[in-house]
Every structure is written in structure tokens, then in C-alpha cells.
Amino acid sequence: MRRPTITLAACLCLLACLAAQALAAPLDPRVRPADFVDIGEVLPGVVLDIRYFTPHNFVGRPINGYLAPKCLLTRRAAQALKGVQAQLLPMGLALKIYDCYRPQRAVDHFAAWARDLGDKLAKTEFYPTVDKADLFPKGYIALKSGHSRGSTVDLTIVPLPVPAQPDWDPARQVECFRPAAMRFKDNGLDMGGGFDCFGEVSHTANPAVPPQQRANRLLLRSLMDHAGFKNLDEEWWHYTLRDEPHPDAYFDFPVQ
């Protein structure tokens, strides 16, 4: 019996099909993809204030999934931030990052917290004008987050040298919409409202924000837009890479 002959063209076609199948295979959300990097590898010495690793956030406690105060991002997003930093440094300024990749388990933690209407540990600072029962209906809390795709970042601008920043004292909270001289002494430029402040004061183009603070927001937005990021209109600190490599994924490996 004559055996069939496998041609070189057939072999190449088979290899191409196998490669295509491998590329199409869904990523395991529990495993860190090869293109995720620690921002410190791309931007050595970058200023980090990873709020969800600490109790200084709207929940008032460290958040599930943050095992280290690190910023993990896709390499494409990290390289884009490197370009922003390069433009800031000659001005005596630098980037400061609050959050990067966010595990799905952290998003789940937010959702569970939002359903517990009696837990208002950090209300005074972070959502002083919003009833906790309205956090879901008004979109402040959601079941999915673009942060879990690895190309979204929460950040601000700090002067150089970087000023000292005090530890957060939950017993001395001040509303996040107050003037900078009154609210938590964040060491970033004054953006007219604190990070993660739930309310219209955080809307990037809010005309009620004083001119200097609006100018600071515009500087950040202009540099980030030029680097390929899109701002979330409701949050002056929130940016997502337009050409993100994992637009449909929601990862759940821990930050460590």
C-alpha cells in the first residue's frame, strides 16, 4: 500500500494553522501574560502611591489582590508612559501613579463593599456628597473595570523634588472636594479635587474648577492624549491606552 506524500507546502500550511489556533486561544485570566511588566522596569524611580495596597482609599482598607505596592501594565502602555515622563522631566515634573492593573478580585471586593450600606469608613473623604446606595446606579462602582485589562492607569503629576506626603489618618478625614490647603496633603499638583473623589468636582473639564487647577488637568490630559491615552471624562486621573493589546480580557492574577 502506497503511503501518501506530505509536501512542503502542506507542512507549512499545517504549521500556519497551528500557529493561528495558538494565537486565537483565550488567555487564562489567572496567569500574568508575558507582555505585562512592572513599571519600575521601564521607568526606574517612578513615584508610586498604590492606594489599594493601603487603607487610604474609598473602602478604607487594603483591597483584595494587591499583595505588593506595584504598578503592573502591558509593555505597550508602560512604554507610552515613558514618553510622557520624558516630556515632564525638563519642566521639573514627573508622573505619580495611584493604580495600574487591577485584578478582577479587587473589582469584586469593591462590589461587595458597595452592597454593604453600613460600611462607611472612608465616606467623609471620598464620597461625602453621594449616598452609598447610589454608587452602583450612578456608575461609581461597576462589576468590571478597564483596569483589569492592563492598559489603564490612574495618575497625576508631581513636582521635583517630590514633596513629602503624610500618612493617612482615618480619624482626620476632610472632604475631597475641599481646597488643597484643607484636604489630604497629596504631594501632586493641585488638580482641584482629590484622587478617587466621587462627584462632579472630578470631571476633567468641570468649568467650576479654578483656572490653575484646570490648567494642571489640561497639562496631564494633553501629554497623555499625545502618548495615545484616552481620558475618562468623569475622572481627571483615569487614562486608557487607545490601542490596548487586550481589549476583551479581564485578568485576575494578583499584583505581586
CYANA upper distance limits for C-alpha pairs under 8 A (distance plus 0.5 A):
  6 ILE  CA     10 ALA  CA      6.85
  6 ILE  CA     11 CYS  CA      7.55
  7 THR  CA     11 CYS  CA      6.93
  8 LEU  CA     12 LEU  CA      6.72
  9 ALA  CA     13 CYS  CA      6.62
 10 ALA  CA     14 LEU  CA      6.65
 11 CYS  CA     15 LEU  CA      6.70
 12 LEU  CA     16 ALA  CA      6.62
 13 CYS  CA     17 CYS  CA      6.73
 14 LEU  CA     18 LEU  CA      6.75
 15 LEU  CA     19 ALA  CA      6.63
 16 ALA  CA     20 ALA  CA      6.64
 17 CYS  CA     21 GLN  CA      6.72
 18 LEU  CA     22 ALA  CA      6.73
 19 ALA  CA     23 LEU  CA      6.74
 20 ALA  CA     24 ALA  CA      6.63
 21 GLN  CA     25 ALA  CA      6.61
 27 LEU  CA     31 VAL  CA      8.32
 27 LEU  CA     33 PRO  CA      8.19
 27 LEU  CA    249 ALA  CA      8.39
 28 ASP  CA    251 PHE  CA      8.30
 29 PRO  CA    249 ALA  CA      7.96
 29 PRO  CA    250 TYR  CA      6.95
 29 PRO  CA    251 PHE  CA      4.67
 29 PRO  CA    252 ASP  CA      5.86
 29 PRO  CA    253 PHE  CA      7.26
 30 ARG  CA    251 PHE  CA      6.77
 30 ARG  CA    252 ASP  CA      5.54
 30 ARG  CA    253 PHE  CA      5.12
 31 VAL  CA    251 PHE  CA      8.16
 31 VAL  CA    252 ASP  CA      8.07
 31 VAL  CA    253 PHE  CA      6.18
 32 ARG  CA     36 PHE  CA      7.29
 32 ARG  CA    251 PHE  CA      8.28
 32 ARG  CA    253 PHE  CA      6.58
 35 ASP  CA     74 THR  CA      5.98
 35 ASP  CA     75 ARG  CA      6.07
 36 PHE  CA     72 LEU  CA      6.86
 36 PHE  CA     73 LEU  CA      5.80
 36 PHE  CA     74 THR  CA      4.73
 36 PHE  CA     75 ARG  CA      6.22
 36 PHE  CA    150 GLY  CA      7.90
 37 VAL  CA     41 GLU  CA      7.59
 37 VAL  CA     72 LEU  CA      6.02
 37 VAL  CA     73 LEU  CA      6.07
 37 VAL  CA     74 THR  CA      6.50
 37 VAL  CA     75 ARG  CA      6.24
 37 VAL  CA     78 ALA  CA      8.12
 38 ASP  CA     42 VAL  CA      7.91
 38 ASP  CA     70 LYS  CA      7.51
 38 ASP  CA     71 CYS  CA      6.34
 38 ASP  CA     72 LEU  CA      5.16
 38 ASP  CA     73 LEU  CA      7.09
 39 ILE  CA     43 LEU  CA      6.31
 39 ILE  CA     44 PRO  CA      8.14
 39 ILE  CA     46 VAL  CA      8.26
 39 ILE  CA     70 LYS  CA      8.38
 39 ILE  CA     71 CYS  CA      6.17
 39 ILE  CA     72 LEU  CA      6.48
 39 ILE  CA     73 LEU  CA      7.17
 39 ILE  CA     78 ALA  CA      6.61
 40 GLY  CA     44 PRO  CA      5.19
 40 GLY  CA     45 GLY  CA      7.06
 40 GLY  CA     46 VAL  CA      7.00
 40 GLY  CA     71 CYS  CA      8.28
 42 VAL  CA     78 ALA  CA      7.07
 42 VAL  CA     79 GLN  CA      7.32
 42 VAL  CA     82 LYS  CA      7.46
 43 LEU  CA     78 ALA  CA      8.49
 43 LEU  CA     82 LYS  CA      6.73
 46 VAL  CA     94 ALA  CA      8.30
 46 VAL  CA     95 LEU  CA      7.35
 46 VAL  CA     96 LYS  CA      7.33
 46 VAL  CA     97 ILE  CA      8.50
 47 VAL  CA     94 ALA  CA      8.32
 47 VAL  CA     95 LEU  CA      7.03
 47 VAL  CA     96 LYS  CA      5.18
 47 VAL  CA     97 ILE  CA      6.89
 48 LEU  CA     69 PRO  CA      8.25
 48 LEU  CA     70 LYS  CA      8.11
 48 LEU  CA     71 CYS  CA      8.18
 48 LEU  CA     96 LYS  CA      6.16
 48 LEU  CA     97 ILE  CA      5.47
 48 LEU  CA     98 TYR  CA      6.88
 49 ASP  CA     69 PRO  CA      8.17
 49 ASP  CA     96 LYS  CA      7.57
 49 ASP  CA     97 ILE  CA      6.43
 49 ASP  CA     98 TYR  CA      5.46
 49 ASP  CA     99 ASP  CA      8.27
 50 ILE  CA     54 THR  CA      7.71
 50 ILE  CA     69 PRO  CA      5.95
 50 ILE  CA     70 LYS  CA      7.33
 50 ILE  CA     71 CYS  CA      7.97
 50 ILE  CA     97 ILE  CA      7.38
 50 ILE  CA     98 TYR  CA      5.14
 50 ILE  CA     99 ASP  CA      6.02
 51 ARG  CA     55 PRO  CA      7.67
 51 ARG  CA     56 HIS  CA      6.26
 51 ARG  CA     57 ASN  CA      6.39
 51 ARG  CA     98 TYR  CA      6.31
 51 ARG  CA     99 ASP  CA      7.43
 52 TYR  CA     56 HIS  CA      7.74
 52 TYR  CA     57 ASN  CA      6.79
 52 TYR  CA     61 ARG  CA      8.31
 52 TYR  CA     62 PRO  CA      5.99
 52 TYR  CA     63 ILE  CA      5.78
 52 TYR  CA     66 TYR  CA      7.25
 52 TYR  CA     99 ASP  CA      7.99
 53 PHE  CA     62 PRO  CA      5.52
 53 PHE  CA     63 ILE  CA      6.66
 53 PHE  CA     66 TYR  CA      5.75
 53 PHE  CA     67 LEU  CA      7.48
 53 PHE  CA     68 ALA  CA      7.11
 53 PHE  CA     69 PRO  CA      6.19
 54 THR  CA     61 ARG  CA      6.99
 54 THR  CA     62 PRO  CA      5.19
 54 THR  CA     63 ILE  CA      8.09
 55 PRO  CA     59 VAL  CA      7.90
 55 PRO  CA     60 GLY  CA      5.19
 55 PRO  CA     61 ARG  CA      4.31
 55 PRO  CA     62 PRO  CA      5.27
 55 PRO  CA     63 ILE  CA      8.45
 56 HIS  CA     60 GLY  CA      6.28
 56 HIS  CA     61 ARG  CA      7.47
 56 HIS  CA     62 PRO  CA      8.36
 56 HIS  CA    168 TRP  CA      6.59
 57 ASN  CA     61 ARG  CA      7.52
 57 ASN  CA     62 PRO  CA      8.49
 57 ASN  CA    122 ALA  CA      7.71
 57 ASN  CA    126 PHE  CA      8.07
 57 ASN  CA    196 ASP  CA      8.11
 58 PHE  CA    122 ALA  CA      5.82
 58 PHE  CA    123 LYS  CA      7.34
 58 PHE  CA    125 GLU  CA      8.22
 58 PHE  CA    126 PHE  CA      5.92
 58 PHE  CA    127 TYR  CA      8.04
 58 PHE  CA    196 ASP  CA      7.77
 59 VAL  CA    110 PHE  CA      8.00
 59 VAL  CA    113 TRP  CA      7.63
 59 VAL  CA    120 LYS  CA      8.15
 59 VAL  CA    121 LEU  CA      7.30
 59 VAL  CA    122 ALA  CA      6.52
 60 GLY  CA    121 LEU  CA      6.24
 60 GLY  CA    122 ALA  CA      5.69
 60 GLY  CA    170 PRO  CA      8.23
 62 PRO  CA     66 TYR  CA      8.03
 63 ILE  CA    106 ALA  CA      6.42
 63 ILE  CA    109 HIS  CA      7.33
 64 ASN  CA    105 ARG  CA      6.66
 64 ASN  CA    106 ALA  CA      5.44
 64 ASN  CA    109 HIS  CA      6.87
 65 GLY  CA    102 ARG  CA      8.37
 65 GLY  CA    103 PRO  CA      6.52
 65 GLY  CA    105 ARG  CA      6.61
 65 GLY  CA    106 ALA  CA      6.17
 65 GLY  CA    253 PHE  CA      8.02
 65 GLY  CA    254 PRO  CA      5.16
 65 GLY  CA    255 VAL  CA      6.58
 66 TYR  CA    106 ALA  CA      8.28
 66 TYR  CA    254 PRO  CA      6.62
 66 TYR  CA    255 VAL  CA      5.48
 66 TYR  CA    256 GLN  CA      7.41
 67 LEU  CA    254 PRO  CA      7.19
 67 LEU  CA    255 VAL  CA      6.12
 67 LEU  CA    256 GLN  CA      5.64
 68 ALA  CA    255 VAL  CA      6.61
 68 ALA  CA    256 GLN  CA      5.38
 69 PRO  CA    255 VAL  CA      8.38
 69 PRO  CA    256 GLN  CA      8.24
 70 LYS  CA    255 VAL  CA      7.18
 70 LYS  CA    256 GLN  CA      7.31
 71 CYS  CA     97 ILE  CA      8.27
 71 CYS  CA     99 ASP  CA      7.05
 71 CYS  CA    100 CYS  CA      5.76
 71 CYS  CA    101 TYR  CA      7.26
 71 CYS  CA    255 VAL  CA      8.27
 72 LEU  CA    100 CYS  CA      6.42
 72 LEU  CA    101 TYR  CA      5.91
 72 LEU  CA    150 GLY  CA      7.67
 72 LEU  CA    255 VAL  CA      7.66
 73 LEU  CA     77 ALA  CA      6.76
 73 LEU  CA     78 ALA  CA      6.50
 73 LEU  CA    100 CYS  CA      6.72
 73 LEU  CA    101 TYR  CA      6.27
 73 LEU  CA    150 GLY  CA      5.45
 73 LEU  CA    151 SER  CA      6.28
 73 LEU  CA    152 THR  CA      8.26
 74 THR  CA     78 ALA  CA      6.76
 74 THR  CA    150 GLY  CA      6.01
 74 THR  CA    151 SER  CA      6.27
 74 THR  CA    245 PRO  CA      8.14
 75 ARG  CA     79 GLN  CA      6.52
 76 ARG  CA     80 ALA  CA      6.84
 76 ARG  CA    151 SER  CA      8.39
 76 ARG  CA    244 GLU  CA      8.07
 76 ARG  CA    245 PRO  CA      8.21
 77 ALA  CA     81 LEU  CA      6.86
 77 ALA  CA    151 SER  CA      5.97
 77 ALA  CA    152 THR  CA      8.36
 77 ALA  CA    241 LEU  CA      6.72
 77 ALA  CA    244 GLU  CA      7.96
 78 ALA  CA     82 LYS  CA      6.84
 79 GLN  CA     83 GLY  CA      7.23
 80 ALA  CA     84 VAL  CA      7.29
 80 ALA  CA    227 ALA  CA      6.12
 80 ALA  CA    228 GLY  CA      7.66
 81 LEU  CA     85 GLN  CA      6.72
 81 LEU  CA    224 MET  CA      8.31
 81 LEU  CA    227 ALA  CA      7.74
 82 LYS  CA     86 ALA  CA      6.73
 83 GLY  CA     87 GLN  CA      7.12
 83 GLY  CA    227 ALA  CA      7.27
 84 VAL  CA     88 LEU  CA      6.94
 84 VAL  CA    223 LEU  CA      6.49
 84 VAL  CA    224 MET  CA      7.09
 84 VAL  CA    227 ALA  CA      7.10
 85 GLN  CA     89 LEU  CA      6.66
 85 GLN  CA     94 ALA  CA      6.41
 85 GLN  CA     95 LEU  CA      6.71
 86 ALA  CA     90 PRO  CA      8.05
 87 GLN  CA     91 MET  CA      8.08
 87 GLN  CA    223 LEU  CA      8.41
 88 LEU  CA     92 GLY  CA      7.21
 88 LEU  CA     93 LEU  CA      5.54
 88 LEU  CA     94 ALA  CA      5.99
 88 LEU  CA     95 LEU  CA      8.21
 89 LEU  CA     93 LEU  CA      5.65
 89 LEU  CA     94 ALA  CA      6.30
 92 GLY  CA    159 PRO  CA      6.58
 92 GLY  CA    160 LEU  CA      5.80
 92 GLY  CA    161 PRO  CA      8.38
 93 LEU  CA    157 ILE  CA      7.16
 93 LEU  CA    158 VAL  CA      6.17
 93 LEU  CA    159 PRO  CA      4.99
 93 LEU  CA    160 LEU  CA      5.87
 94 ALA  CA    157 ILE  CA      6.15
 94 ALA  CA    158 VAL  CA      5.88
 94 ALA  CA    159 PRO  CA      6.89
 94 ALA  CA    160 LEU  CA      7.38
 95 LEU  CA    155 LEU  CA      7.42
 95 LEU  CA    156 THR  CA      6.46
 95 LEU  CA    157 ILE  CA      5.21
 95 LEU  CA    158 VAL  CA      6.60
 96 LYS  CA    155 LEU  CA      6.05
 96 LYS  CA    156 THR  CA      5.76
 96 LYS  CA    157 ILE  CA      6.12
 96 LYS  CA    158 VAL  CA      6.70
 96 LYS  CA    188 GLY  CA      7.89
 97 ILE  CA    153 VAL  CA      7.86
 97 ILE  CA    154 ASP  CA      6.52
 97 ILE  CA    155 LEU  CA      4.77
 97 ILE  CA    156 THR  CA      6.99
 98 TYR  CA    153 VAL  CA      8.20
 98 TYR  CA    154 ASP  CA      5.84
 98 TYR  CA    155 LEU  CA      5.94
 98 TYR  CA    156 THR  CA      8.46
 99 ASP  CA    153 VAL  CA      6.28
 99 ASP  CA    154 ASP  CA      5.55
 99 ASP  CA    155 LEU  CA      7.64
100 CYS  CA    147 HIS  CA      6.85
100 CYS  CA    150 GLY  CA      7.37
100 CYS  CA    151 SER  CA      7.97
100 CYS  CA    152 THR  CA      6.52
100 CYS  CA    153 VAL  CA      4.98
100 CYS  CA    154 ASP  CA      6.89
101 TYR  CA    147 HIS  CA      5.54
101 TYR  CA    148 SER  CA      5.99
101 TYR  CA    149 ARG  CA      7.37
101 TYR  CA    150 GLY  CA      5.07
101 TYR  CA    151 SER  CA      7.55
101 TYR  CA    152 THR  CA      7.32
101 TYR  CA    153 VAL  CA      7.80
101 TYR  CA    255 VAL  CA      8.27
102 ARG  CA    106 ALA  CA      7.00
102 ARG  CA    107 VAL  CA      7.91
102 ARG  CA    145 SER  CA      8.37
102 ARG  CA    147 HIS  CA      5.62
102 ARG  CA    148 SER  CA      5.28
102 ARG  CA    149 ARG  CA      8.48
102 ARG  CA    150 GLY  CA      7.89
102 ARG  CA    252 ASP  CA      8.34
102 ARG  CA    255 VAL  CA      8.15
103 PRO  CA    107 VAL  CA      7.32
103 PRO  CA    147 HIS  CA      8.36
103 PRO  CA    148 SER  CA      5.98
103 PRO  CA    250 TYR  CA      8.30
103 PRO  CA    251 PHE  CA      6.41
103 PRO  CA    252 ASP  CA      4.84
103 PRO  CA    253 PHE  CA      6.49
103 PRO  CA    254 PRO  CA      6.58
103 PRO  CA    255 VAL  CA      7.85
104 GLN  CA    108 ASP  CA      6.68
104 GLN  CA    144 LYS  CA      7.84
104 GLN  CA    145 SER  CA      8.31
104 GLN  CA    148 SER  CA      6.64
104 GLN  CA    250 TYR  CA      7.12
104 GLN  CA    251 PHE  CA      6.66
104 GLN  CA    252 ASP  CA      5.27
105 ARG  CA    109 HIS  CA      6.65
105 ARG  CA    252 ASP  CA      6.73
106 ALA  CA    110 PHE  CA      6.88
107 VAL  CA    111 ALA  CA      6.85
107 VAL  CA    142 ALA  CA      8.15
107 VAL  CA    143 LEU  CA      6.98
107 VAL  CA    144 LYS  CA      7.07
107 VAL  CA    145 SER  CA      7.41
108 ASP  CA    112 ALA  CA      6.69
108 ASP  CA    143 LEU  CA      7.23
109 HIS  CA    113 TRP  CA      6.62
110 PHE  CA    114 ALA  CA      6.62
110 PHE  CA    141 ILE  CA      7.52
111 ALA  CA    115 ARG  CA      6.97
111 ALA  CA    141 ILE  CA      7.12
111 ALA  CA    142 ALA  CA      7.35
111 ALA  CA    143 LEU  CA      6.97
112 ALA  CA    116 ASP  CA      7.20
113 TRP  CA    117 LEU  CA      8.34
113 TRP  CA    119 ASP  CA      7.72
114 ALA  CA    132 LYS  CA      7.39
114 ALA  CA    133 ALA  CA      8.10
114 ALA  CA    135 LEU  CA      7.42
114 ALA  CA    136 PHE  CA      8.04
114 ALA  CA    141 ILE  CA      7.85
115 ARG  CA    133 ALA  CA      8.19
117 LEU  CA    132 LYS  CA      6.71
117 LEU  CA    133 ALA  CA      7.01
120 LYS  CA    132 LYS  CA      8.47
121 LEU  CA    170 PRO  CA      8.30
122 ALA  CA    126 PHE  CA      6.73
122 ALA  CA    127 TYR  CA      8.31
122 ALA  CA    170 PRO  CA      7.55
122 ALA  CA    173 GLN  CA      8.27
123 LYS  CA    127 TYR  CA      5.53
123 LYS  CA    128 PRO  CA      6.05
124 THR  CA    128 PRO  CA      5.38
124 THR  CA    173 GLN  CA      6.58
124 THR  CA    174 VAL  CA      6.85
124 THR  CA    175 GLU  CA      6.09
125 GLU  CA    173 GLN  CA      5.93
125 GLU  CA    174 VAL  CA      5.69
125 GLU  CA    175 GLU  CA      4.74
125 GLU  CA    176 CYS  CA      5.62
125 GLU  CA    197 CYS  CA      8.08
126 PHE  CA    175 GLU  CA      7.23
126 PHE  CA    176 CYS  CA      6.38
126 PHE  CA    196 ASP  CA      6.95
126 PHE  CA    197 CYS  CA      5.36
126 PHE  CA    198 PHE  CA      6.54
127 TYR  CA    131 ASP  CA      8.24
127 TYR  CA    132 LYS  CA      8.41
127 TYR  CA    175 GLU  CA      8.38
127 TYR  CA    176 CYS  CA      8.40
127 TYR  CA    197 CYS  CA      6.78
127 TYR  CA    198 PHE  CA      5.51
127 TYR  CA    199 GLY  CA      7.73
128 PRO  CA    175 GLU  CA      6.72
128 PRO  CA    176 CYS  CA      8.38
128 PRO  CA    198 PHE  CA      8.42
129 THR  CA    198 PHE  CA      8.40
129 THR  CA    199 GLY  CA      7.69
130 VAL  CA    134 ASP  CA      7.39
130 VAL  CA    135 LEU  CA      7.94
130 VAL  CA    198 PHE  CA      7.70
130 VAL  CA    199 GLY  CA      7.85
131 ASP  CA    135 LEU  CA      7.63
134 ASP  CA    138 LYS  CA      6.29
135 LEU  CA    139 GLY  CA      6.65
135 LEU  CA    140 TYR  CA      5.54
135 LEU  CA    141 ILE  CA      6.16
136 PHE  CA    140 TYR  CA      6.57
136 PHE  CA    141 ILE  CA      5.64
136 PHE  CA    142 ALA  CA      6.93
140 TYR  CA    198 PHE  CA      7.49
144 LYS  CA    148 SER  CA      8.29
144 LYS  CA    250 TYR  CA      8.28
145 SER  CA    149 ARG  CA      8.34
145 SER  CA    250 TYR  CA      8.33
146 GLY  CA    150 GLY  CA      8.05
146 GLY  CA    151 SER  CA      8.18
146 GLY  CA    152 THR  CA      6.74
146 GLY  CA    240 THR  CA      8.18
146 GLY  CA    250 TYR  CA      8.26
147 HIS  CA    151 SER  CA      7.11
147 HIS  CA    152 THR  CA      5.38
147 HIS  CA    153 VAL  CA      7.43
148 SER  CA    249 ALA  CA      7.95
148 SER  CA    250 TYR  CA      5.38
148 SER  CA    251 PHE  CA      5.87
148 SER  CA    252 ASP  CA      7.78
149 ARG  CA    246 HIS  CA      6.35
149 ARG  CA    247 PRO  CA      7.07
149 ARG  CA    248 ASP  CA      7.93
149 ARG  CA    249 ALA  CA      6.00
149 ARG  CA    250 TYR  CA      5.70
149 ARG  CA    251 PHE  CA      6.76
150 GLY  CA    246 HIS  CA      8.05
151 SER  CA    240 THR  CA      6.32
151 SER  CA    241 LEU  CA      6.14
151 SER  CA    244 GLU  CA      6.38
151 SER  CA    245 PRO  CA      8.32
152 THR  CA    238 HIS  CA      7.75
152 THR  CA    239 TYR  CA      6.07
152 THR  CA    240 THR  CA      4.68
152 THR  CA    241 LEU  CA      6.89
153 VAL  CA    237 TRP  CA      8.47
153 VAL  CA    238 HIS  CA      6.49
153 VAL  CA    239 TYR  CA      5.96
153 VAL  CA    240 THR  CA      6.96
154 ASP  CA    237 TRP  CA      5.53
154 ASP  CA    238 HIS  CA      5.12
154 ASP  CA    239 TYR  CA      6.91
155 LEU  CA    237 TRP  CA      5.63
155 LEU  CA    238 HIS  CA      7.32
156 THR  CA    188 GLY  CA      6.94
156 THR  CA    189 LEU  CA      7.92
156 THR  CA    220 LEU  CA      7.66
156 THR  CA    237 TRP  CA      6.59
157 ILE  CA    188 GLY  CA      5.97
157 ILE  CA    189 LEU  CA      6.29
157 ILE  CA    220 LEU  CA      7.66
158 VAL  CA    162 VAL  CA      6.85
158 VAL  CA    187 ASN  CA      6.94
158 VAL  CA    188 GLY  CA      4.67
158 VAL  CA    189 LEU  CA      6.02
159 PRO  CA    163 PRO  CA      7.91
159 PRO  CA    188 GLY  CA      7.36
159 PRO  CA    189 LEU  CA      7.47
162 VAL  CA    187 ASN  CA      7.57
163 PRO  CA    187 ASN  CA      6.09
164 ALA  CA    187 ASN  CA      7.07
165 GLN  CA    185 LYS  CA      6.86
165 GLN  CA    186 ASP  CA      6.54
165 GLN  CA    187 ASN  CA      6.12
166 PRO  CA    185 LYS  CA      7.32
166 PRO  CA    186 ASP  CA      8.43
168 TRP  CA    184 PHE  CA      8.23
169 ASP  CA    173 GLN  CA      7.39
173 GLN  CA    183 ARG  CA      8.29
173 GLN  CA    184 PHE  CA      7.99
174 VAL  CA    178 ARG  CA      7.93
174 VAL  CA    182 MET  CA      7.57
174 VAL  CA    183 ARG  CA      5.67
174 VAL  CA    184 PHE  CA      7.23
175 GLU  CA    183 ARG  CA      6.86
176 CYS  CA    183 ARG  CA      6.47
176 CYS  CA    184 PHE  CA      8.04
176 CYS  CA    193 GLY  CA      6.20
176 CYS  CA    194 GLY  CA      5.44
176 CYS  CA    195 PHE  CA      8.34
176 CYS  CA    197 CYS  CA      6.19
177 PHE  CA    183 ARG  CA      8.15
177 PHE  CA    192 GLY  CA      7.77
177 PHE  CA    193 GLY  CA      5.42
177 PHE  CA    194 GLY  CA      7.20
177 PHE  CA    197 CYS  CA      7.68
177 PHE  CA    201 VAL  CA      6.91
178 ARG  CA    182 MET  CA      6.60
178 ARG  CA    183 ARG  CA      6.17
178 ARG  CA    193 GLY  CA      7.40
179 PRO  CA    183 ARG  CA      6.85
179 PRO  CA    192 GLY  CA      7.39
179 PRO  CA    193 GLY  CA      7.85
180 ALA  CA    184 PHE  CA      7.93
180 ALA  CA    185 LYS  CA      7.57
180 ALA  CA    190 ASP  CA      7.00
180 ALA  CA    192 GLY  CA      7.66
180 ALA  CA    193 GLY  CA      7.96
181 ALA  CA    185 LYS  CA      8.00
183 ARG  CA    194 GLY  CA      8.19
184 PHE  CA    194 GLY  CA      8.17
186 ASP  CA    194 GLY  CA      8.32
189 LEU  CA    216 ASN  CA      7.49
190 ASP  CA    213 GLN  CA      6.31
190 ASP  CA    216 ASN  CA      7.69
191 MET  CA    213 GLN  CA      5.21
191 MET  CA    214 ARG  CA      7.36
191 MET  CA    216 ASN  CA      6.60
191 MET  CA    217 ARG  CA      6.54
192 GLY  CA    201 VAL  CA      7.78
192 GLY  CA    202 SER  CA      8.39
192 GLY  CA    209 VAL  CA      6.52
192 GLY  CA    210 PRO  CA      7.58
192 GLY  CA    213 GLN  CA      5.69
192 GLY  CA    214 ARG  CA      7.92
193 GLY  CA    197 CYS  CA      7.30
193 GLY  CA    201 VAL  CA      6.75
193 GLY  CA    202 SER  CA      6.80
194 GLY  CA    202 SER  CA      8.37
195 PHE  CA    237 TRP  CA      7.53
196 ASP  CA    202 SER  CA      8.43
196 ASP  CA    235 GLU  CA      8.26
197 CYS  CA    201 VAL  CA      8.15
197 CYS  CA    202 SER  CA      6.79
198 PHE  CA    202 SER  CA      7.54
199 GLY  CA    203 HIS  CA      8.14
200 GLU  CA    206 ASN  CA      7.66
200 GLU  CA    234 GLU  CA      7.79
201 VAL  CA    206 ASN  CA      7.11
201 VAL  CA    208 ALA  CA      8.26
201 VAL  CA    209 VAL  CA      7.50
202 SER  CA    206 ASN  CA      8.01
202 SER  CA    234 GLU  CA      6.57
202 SER  CA    235 GLU  CA      5.67
202 SER  CA    236 TRP  CA      6.35
203 HIS  CA    233 ASP  CA      6.23
203 HIS  CA    234 GLU  CA      4.60
203 HIS  CA    235 GLU  CA      5.78
203 HIS  CA    236 TRP  CA      6.56
204 THR  CA    214 ARG  CA      8.37
204 THR  CA    217 ARG  CA      7.29
204 THR  CA    232 LEU  CA      8.43
204 THR  CA    233 ASP  CA      6.03
204 THR  CA    234 GLU  CA      6.66
204 THR  CA    235 GLU  CA      6.42
204 THR  CA    236 TRP  CA      4.89
205 ALA  CA    214 ARG  CA      7.78
205 ALA  CA    233 ASP  CA      7.82
209 VAL  CA    213 GLN  CA      7.01
209 VAL  CA    214 ARG  CA      6.60
210 PRO  CA    214 ARG  CA      6.69
211 PRO  CA    215 ALA  CA      6.58
212 GLN  CA    216 ASN  CA      6.81
213 GLN  CA    217 ARG  CA      6.87
214 ARG  CA    218 LEU  CA      6.60
215 ALA  CA    219 LEU  CA      6.66
216 ASN  CA    220 LEU  CA      7.00
217 ARG  CA    221 ARG  CA      6.61
217 ARG  CA    236 TRP  CA      7.12
218 LEU  CA    222 SER  CA      6.33
219 LEU  CA    223 LEU  CA      6.77
220 LEU  CA    224 MET  CA      6.58
221 ARG  CA    225 ASP  CA      6.31
221 ARG  CA    231 ASN  CA      7.42
222 SER  CA    226 HIS  CA      6.66
223 LEU  CA    227 ALA  CA      6.82
224 MET  CA    228 GLY  CA      6.95
224 MET  CA    229 PHE  CA      5.79
224 MET  CA    230 LYS  CA      7.87
224 MET  CA    239 TYR  CA      8.12
225 ASP  CA    229 PHE  CA      5.38
225 ASP  CA    230 LYS  CA      6.44
225 ASP  CA    231 ASN  CA      8.12
228 GLY  CA    241 LEU  CA      6.28
228 GLY  CA    242 ARG  CA      6.41
228 GLY  CA    243 ASP  CA      7.95
229 PHE  CA    239 TYR  CA      6.26
229 PHE  CA    240 THR  CA      5.68
229 PHE  CA    241 LEU  CA      4.72
229 PHE  CA    242 ARG  CA      6.00
230 LYS  CA    239 TYR  CA      5.87
230 LYS  CA    240 THR  CA      5.77
230 LYS  CA    241 LEU  CA      6.75
230 LYS  CA    242 ARG  CA      6.66
231 ASN  CA    235 GLU  CA      8.15
231 ASN  CA    236 TRP  CA      7.71
231 ASN  CA    237 TRP  CA      8.32
231 ASN  CA    238 HIS  CA      6.32
231 ASN  CA    239 TYR  CA      5.02
231 ASN  CA    240 THR  CA      7.10
232 LEU  CA    236 TRP  CA      7.57
232 LEU  CA    238 HIS  CA      6.14
232 LEU  CA    239 TYR  CA      6.75
232 LEU  CA    240 THR  CA      8.43
240 THR  CA    244 GLU  CA      8.22
